[in-house]
Amino acid sequence: MVSILFIVGAAVGLALFLAIALLPALLYGGYAGVMLAGGIFGTPVAPTFAVQALIIFGMVMGVTGVGALFAVGGAVAGAAVGVLAETPAKKAAVATKA
């Protein structure tokens, strides 16, 4: 039961990520990419291929990192719900056998 809720929790975490955090992750990842490009190529940043690649890299890393955070958090919450839901059922099963 815990493993099923673990997967359900991860799916709920990813759905929450898509609903709540996708756009901010893109925004802050892009900002990190601009800061990285500014540090490497100097400011003001010219729209060259390398600069655009660094900005897209930052956006992808931001989305990947925040998405993983939401998935792991959802999986942990799902596992916690599974453990908490199983405990009373196990106690009741042990009490009826005795």
N, C-alpha and C positions, 0 to 999 in steps of 0.2 A: 504494500500500500504506500509505503514511503517513497519508493522509486517512481510510482505513477505520479504522486503529488510533486515530486522533485521535477519531473518533466513539465507538468502542468504549471508549476510555479515559474519555471524558466520561460515558458511560452507567455504567461501573463506578464512577466518582466519585460520581455521583448515587445509585447503589444503596448505596454505603458511607455517604453522607450520610443516607439514609433509615434505615439500620440502626444507625448510631452517633450521629449528631449532630442528629437532628431534635428530640428532646426537650430536650437542653441548649440548642439554639438558641431554642426556644420559651420555656424558663425564663429565660435571660439577656435575651432580647428583652423579655419581660414585666417583668423587673426594671428594665430601662432605661426602659420605658414608665412604670412607677411612679415612678421617679426624675424623669423629665421632668414627669409630672403633679404631683408634689410641688413641683418648682421653679416651675411655672406657677401652680398653684392653692393652694399652701401645704400644709403637713403638719399634722395627719393628713389623708390623702386621703379625701374623701367619694365614695361610689360613684355619681357623677352620669354622665350620658351622655357628656359631654366627657372626663371622666377615663377612662371605659371605652374610648372611642374612641382615646385616646392610648396606652393599654396595648395594645390590639389592634394599633394601628399599630406599636408597638415590637416586638411579637411577629412581625408580618408582615415587618418590616425585618430582624429577626434571622434568620428562616428564609431570606429571600431572599439576604441577604448570605453566610451560611454555605453555603447551597446553591450559590451561584455560585462561592464559593471551592473547594468540593469538585469542582464540574464543571470548572473551569479547571485545577485541579491534576491531575485525572484525564486531561484532554485533553493536558496537557503530558507527563504520564507515558506516555500512549499514543503520542504523537508521538515521544518519545525512544526507546521500544521499537521503533517502526517504523524510525527512522533506524538504530538499532543492528542491527536484523535485516536491513536492506537492504545495509549496508556489506560484509559478507563475501560476499553473493551477487553484488554488483557486481564485487568483486575477482576472484571465481572466473570470472565471465563474461568479464572482460577478459583473464584469464590463458589461458582456453581459446581465445579468438580470436587471440591472438598466436602 
